[in-house]
Every structure is written in C-alpha cells, then in structure tokens.
Amino acid sequence: MPKIYKGIKTIALHPSCKVEELLEQYDMTFLDLVRKENIQMFKMRRFMKGLIGVDSEIAYLLSRKLNTSINLWFNLQRKYKKDLIKAKEENKNGKK
C-alpha cells in the first residue's frame, strides 16, 4: 500500500500521514510515540511506512498518545481504503 496514491481526481492518504502531521504539531518524534509502549516497534514502523493499516492495537496507542479518539483512526483507515479503490479505478479507466 502506498502512503499517498493519486488518482485523476482522488488522492488516498494513508492514516500515517495524519500521524506525521500530529507528531509535528505536538513537537513529538516517532520514538516519543512508541517509547514505553507494549507495541512492537517493527509493527509501528511498517504502519508509518504505509505497509500495514490501522488495527485495534495501533488505534489504541495513537488515541492515547495523540489525544484523539480510537474511531478517528478506524475512520481514516476506512477512508483510505475507499479512496484507494476509487483512485485506482480512475487511473484504470482514465476518468476525468
């Protein structure tokens, strides 16, 4: 899964793009996010690279550390999947 996938009209943004935005806003680093947590760093790195999506463990960590709701992360994941399908279809069909 690419982090950002561009269709003709649609852009699909992986939820990790929002994480990067919030980390910058809160002046935090990736290590601040995962430090003292029971989540595998390998798993979070794969998420931040856009290689895996949000699951309950990731959503819980992000909601606690970034002061958001768990549903935000599931909604961003759902939107990403929907937009990714739409963008791929646009590119495949050449829709304008």
ABEGO torsion letter per residue (X at the ends): XBABBBBAABBBBBAAAAAAAAAAAAGBBAAAAABGBABBAAAAAAAAAGABBBBAAAAAAAAAAAGBBAAAAAAAAAAAAAAAAAAAAAAAAGBX
